[in-house]
């Protein structure tokens, strides 16, 4: 800072003001700076999660793949054209959360008719354990699909024999979005899934994450005329 040779008392006052301002900014406290009536506001508290209601309460549902599901690890992409999972909306009042998501367990998502991006290499997927889904109302409505530890295993055979295990050391949650409709849809776009890859030549053994893309249509199996919806 450039000084213009003011009196020593003025210098001390300015230094005190400068130090006071720095402390207030660093601590984000509403303290008044000497010589000023202004005060810095305290930081605003984080917004609480919105209320979530999944309807109809207690109804069963089935999620069916629309189009194709892809898993990419390193330079290898596996594409499956069939996939389903089922579950049940929690009974009231469990289908409503005043400040957060609504969760329920689902059957393991099955995957079939799978192929790979490598010539001469085929693929199959095995899923086990109890999976889960959590819906959070918002803009957009978000969804988290939880895979239990080791609950998804993809194996390739042929010119490259690889084993890809999702959620290899702990349960993993895959983030997606939900859209109300007839039927409602659950979409995963470039969702990251932790994986461990083992195998020989041609296997992406250095990959620790897989990219997942898929869209599911969700149907009400208790009352096919109804729709599974997520609101506030």
C-alpha positions in Angstrom: 0.0 0.0 0.0 1.4 3.5 -0.9 1.6 5.9 2.1 1.5 9.8 1.8 3.3 10.5 5.1 0.2 11.0 7.4 0.6 11.5 11.1 1.7 8.4 13.1 -1.7 8.2 14.9 -3.5 8.1 11.6 -1.2 5.3 10.5 -2.0 3.2 13.5 -5.7 3.7 13.0 -5.5 2.6 9.4 -3.4 -0.5 10.3 -5.9 -1.4 13.0 -8.8 -1.1 10.5 -7.0 -3.2 7.9 -6.2 -5.9 10.5 -9.8 -5.9 11.8 -11.2 -6.3 8.3 -8.9 -9.2 7.5 -9.9 -11.1 10.7 -13.6 -10.5 10.0 -13.3 -11.8 6.4 -11.3 -14.8 7.5 -13.7 -15.9 10.3 -16.9 -14.7 8.5 -18.1 -13.2 11.8 -20.5 -10.2 12.0 -18.0 -8.0 13.8 -18.0 -4.2 13.2 -14.8 -2.8 11.9 -13.7 0.2 14.1 -14.7 3.5 12.5 -17.5 1.7 10.4 -21.1 1.0 11.2 -21.2 -1.9 8.6 -20.9 -5.6 9.6 -20.2 -8.6 7.5 -23.2 -11.1 7.6 -22.7 -14.6 8.9 -22.5 -17.3 6.2 -25.9 -18.7 5.3 -26.7 -22.2 6.5 -26.9 -25.0 3.8 -30.3 -25.7 2.5 -32.0 -28.7 4.0 -33.0 -31.5 1.6 -36.5 -31.0 0.2 -39.5 -33.2 1.4 -40.0 -36.3 -0.7 -43.1 -38.4 -1.3 -43.1 -41.6 -3.5 -46.6 -42.7 -4.5 -48.6 -44.8 -4.5 -47.6 -46.0 -1.0 -47.0 -49.7 -0.8 -47.3 -50.4 -4.5 -44.9 -52.8 -6.3 -42.9 -51.7 -9.3 -40.8 -53.1 -12.0 -38.0 -51.2 -13.8 -37.4 -52.3 -17.4 -34.5 -51.2 -19.6 -35.4 -48.9 -22.4 -32.9 -49.2 -25.3 -29.5 -50.3 -24.0 -27.3 -50.2 -21.0 -23.5 -49.6 -21.5 -20.6 -50.0 -19.1 -17.3 -48.6 -20.1 -14.0 -49.4 -18.3 -10.9 -48.1 -19.9 -11.1 -48.7 -23.7 -13.6 -51.6 -23.3 -17.4 -51.0 -23.6 -19.9 -53.6 -22.8 -23.5 -53.2 -24.1 -26.5 -55.1 -22.8 -30.0 -54.8 -24.3 -32.1 -56.4 -21.5 -32.2 -55.5 -17.8 -34.9 -55.6 -15.2 -35.3 -55.0 -11.4 -38.3 -54.9 -9.1 -39.2 -53.5 -5.7 -41.9 -51.9 -3.6 -42.7 -48.4 -2.6 -42.6 -48.2 1.3 -46.0 -48.3 2.9 -47.3 -45.1 4.5 -45.9 -43.2 6.3 -42.6 -44.5 5.2 -43.2 -43.3 1.6 -42.8 -39.7 2.8 -39.7 -38.0 4.2 -40.2 -34.4 5.3 -36.5 -33.5 4.8 -34.7 -36.0 2.6 -35.0 -39.0 0.3 -37.3 -42.0 0.4 -35.5 -45.4 0.2 -36.5 -48.9 -0.6 -34.8 -52.2 -1.4 -34.9 -53.8 -4.9 -34.0 -57.1 -6.5 -30.6 -57.2 -8.2 -30.8 -55.7 -11.6 -30.4 -58.5 -14.2 -28.5 -57.9 -17.5 -28.7 -60.0 -20.6 -27.9 -60.1 -24.3 -24.5 -58.4 -23.7 -21.8 -57.7 -26.2 -18.4 -56.0 -26.1 -16.5 -53.4 -28.2 -13.7 -56.0 -28.8 -13.9 -58.4 -31.7 -14.0 -62.0 -30.6 -14.9 -61.1 -27.0 -18.3 -62.0 -25.4 -19.6 -60.8 -22.0 -22.0 -61.9 -19.3 -23.2 -60.2 -16.1 -24.0 -61.7 -12.7 -25.7 -59.7 -10.0 -26.3 -60.7 -6.3 -27.4 -59.4 -3.0 -30.0 -56.8 -2.0 -29.9 -53.6 -4.0 -31.6 -50.3 -3.1 -32.9 -47.1 -4.6 -33.4 -43.7 -2.9 -35.5 -40.9 -4.4 -35.0 -37.2 -3.6 -37.5 -34.6 -4.7 -36.0 -31.5 -6.3 -35.3 -29.9 -9.6 -34.4 -32.3 -11.0 -35.6 -35.3 -9.0 -32.5 -37.3 -8.2 -32.1 -41.0 -7.6 -29.4 -43.2 -6.1 -29.0 -46.8 -7.0 -27.0 -48.7 -4.4 -25.1 -51.8 -5.4 -24.0 -54.1 -2.5 -20.3 -55.0 -2.1 -19.4 -57.2 -5.1 -23.0 -57.3 -6.2 -22.2 -56.8 -9.9 -19.7 -59.0 -11.7 -19.0 -58.7 -15.5 -17.0 -61.4 -17.1 -15.6 -61.5 -20.7 -14.4 -64.5 -22.5 -12.8 -65.3 -25.9 -9.7 -63.3 -26.9 -9.7 -61.4 -23.6 -10.7 -63.0 -20.3 -11.5 -60.3 -17.8 -13.5 -60.0 -14.6 -14.9 -56.6 -13.6 -16.4 -56.3 -10.1 -18.4 -53.2 -9.2 -18.4 -51.9 -5.7 -15.4 -54.2 -5.0 -14.7 -53.2 -1.4 -17.9 -51.5 -0.1 -21.4 -50.7 -1.3 -21.5 -48.0 -4.0 -24.3 -45.6 -4.9 -24.8 -44.7 -8.6 -26.4 -41.3 -9.2 -29.3 -40.8 -11.6 -32.3 -38.7 -12.3 -36.0 -39.4 -12.1 -38.8 -38.1 -14.4 -42.5 -38.5 -13.6 -44.5 -39.7 -16.5 -46.6 -42.5 -18.0 -44.4 -44.4 -17.4 -42.0 -42.6 -15.1 -38.3 -43.1 -16.0 -35.0 -43.5 -14.2 -32.0 -42.4 -16.1 -28.2 -42.8 -15.5 -26.0 -40.6 -17.7 -22.2 -41.1 -17.5 -22.6 -42.3 -13.9 -19.4 -43.4 -12.2 -19.2 -46.8 -10.6 -16.1 -48.0 -8.7 -14.7 -51.2 -10.1 -11.8 -53.6 -9.9 -10.6 -55.3 -13.1 -8.5 -58.5 -13.1 -7.4 -60.5 -16.1 -4.7 -60.8 -18.8 -4.0 -59.2 -22.1 -6.7 -56.8 -23.4 -8.2 -56.3 -19.9 -8.3 -52.7 -18.6 -6.7 -53.7 -15.3 -5.7 -50.1 -14.4 -9.3 -48.9 -14.5 -10.8 -48.1 -11.1 -14.1 -46.6 -12.4 -16.7 -47.6 -15.0 -19.1 -45.3 -16.7 -22.7 -46.4 -16.7 -25.5 -45.3 -19.1 -29.0 -46.6 -19.1 -32.7 -45.5 -19.0 -35.4 -47.6 -17.2 -39.1 -47.3 -17.5 -40.8 -47.9 -14.1 -44.2 -49.5 -14.1 -46.7 -49.9 -11.2 -47.3 -53.7 -10.9 -49.9 -53.4 -8.2 -52.2 -51.2 -10.3 -51.0 -51.0 -13.9 -53.3 -48.0 -14.5 -51.3 -46.0 -11.9 -47.9 -44.4 -12.1 -45.0 -44.4 -9.7 -44.3 -40.7 -9.0 -41.9 -38.6 -6.8 -43.2 -35.3 -5.4 -42.7 -33.1 -2.3 
